[in-house]
Amino acid sequence: MTKRLDYTQIAPNGIKALGSIYGYVLQSGLPGELVDLVYLRVSQINNCAYCLDMHTRDLIKRGVKIEKLALVQAWEEGGGLFSETERAAFAWAESVTLVAETGIPDSAYKAAREVFDEKQLVDLTIAIGLMNTYNRMAISFRNTPQAVLEHQDSADRSSNSEDRP
């Protein structure tokens, strides 16, 4: 996969605006781990390798166990691994991310409101919308995941050492 262009260089003010929204989410009062889990789930739905790699690494740094990360995609079957708040956030994230399919039914809204107050739900929806935007940017312009870059660097070093006498 070859990066198509560097949108951070081409539209720095647009990326700065997205960064401002990211900053808002950070200070919104939503738990950071919850937001990162939602970012991971949205990135799974959108199949964004760059963001999957980034958010998995972020969650590992936060101390989230690999067993939990492995089941985010199948959270409904995750039993006690996921709190009521996490399950509600995943359900809302799925409904919002797949809006063209779901239409975000009243039942999804009511379920989310049972767990989140109005501000929390608005802030969560902002976070979901932001991650959908970041996913679309990374996929459209082929951002390379860190894991791929590290693998390429490792392969290049290995190849170079084999070329030496």
N, C-alpha and C positions, 0 to 999 in steps of 0.2 A: 504494500500500500504506500503510495507516494503522496506526500502532502501537496495539496493543490495550490494553496496560497496561505500567507500568514495574515489572517484578518486582524490580528492585534496591531500589526504595523500599518495596514491599509486603512483601518477605521478606528484609530485609537480612542476617539471621543465616544464612539458607540460602545466599545468594550469598557471604557471608564464608566459609562452610564450603567451597564450591566453590573460592574463592580460595586457601584453605589447601592444597587438593589441587593446584591450579595451582602454588603455591609449592613443594610437594614435588617435582613433576615438574621444575621449574627447577633444583633442587639435586640431582636424582637421579644426575647423572653422564652422562645421555644428552646427546649433542651438541645444542645449541639449534637449529641449522639442521635437523637430522634431525627433531626434535620438530615444528618449524614445518611442514616438508614433510608430515609425517604428519597434522597438524591440517588442512592444506590438502586432502589426499586424502580424509580422512574427511568434510570439509565438502562436497567435490565429490559424494561418494556420497550424502550426505543433501540435496544441493541447497540448502544454506543460504547465501543471497546475502550476508547480513550477515557471516558468518564467512569466506566466500570472499574478500570484499573486504578484511577485516582481515588475514588470513594472507598474502594476496598482497602487500599493502603491507609487512607485517613481513619477508617474504622479500626483497623488493626492497631494503629498508633494510639487510638483511644482505649485500647484494651479489650475490644469486642472479640469474643472467642470465634475461632474459625467455624466451629459447629453452628453457631448462630448465623454467621455470614453465608454459609453454604445453603441455609434454608430460607433466606430472604425471599427468593423467587417462589418458594412453596410455603409461604408464611402461614397460610390457612391450615397447613398440616403440621405446623411447628409446635403445637401444644404450648406448654409453659415457657418455651424459649422467648416468646414475645408477649409483652405486656398488653393490657387492654388498649392503652394509648397507642402503642406501636401498631397493633392490628387495625385500629381505627384509622391511623394515618396512612397505612398501606392501602386500605380499602378506598379511602378518599383519593389518594394519589393515583390509583388505578383508574378510578372513575373519571377524574379530571384529565389525566393523560390520554385516555381513550375516548375523549368527549364526542368524537364523531360517531363512535359506536354506541356509547352509553347514553348520551344526552344528559348525563348527570341526573338521574331520577330523584324524586323527592325522598325515596327510601334511603338513598345514599347520603343525602343531605341530613336527614333526620338522624341516621346512625352516627354521622360525624358530630352532630350537635349534641348528642348524648355524652360525648367525651370532651369536646372542645368548646370553649366559650366563643363568642363572636369574633373577638380580636385574634384569638389563637387560630381559628379556622381561616380567617382572612390571611393571616401571616403564613399559615401552612400552604394556602393556595398560591400565594405569591412565590413561596419557595418552589412549589411544584412547577409553576409557570416558568420561573427562572431556569430550573434544570432542564425543562423541555427546550427552552431556547438554547442553552449551552449545548445540549445534545445535538440539536439540529445544526449548530455552527460546527461542532467537532466532526460530525458525520459528513456534512456537505463539503467541507474543505480538507477532510482526511487527516485530522490530527493523529499522530502516531502515539499509541500508548507507551508509557514509560517502560513497561515490561518488554515490549518489542525493541525499543531502543537499547535497553540493557542487554538483551539477547544478541542484538546485532553487534554491539560493542564487544561483547564476550567472544562472539564468533570471529570478529575481525582480529582481535588480539590472538586468538588461538591460531587463526590462519597465518598471521604474521610470524608467529613463533615457529610454525612448521616450515616457513620459507627460509628460515635462517639455517646456515650450515652448522 
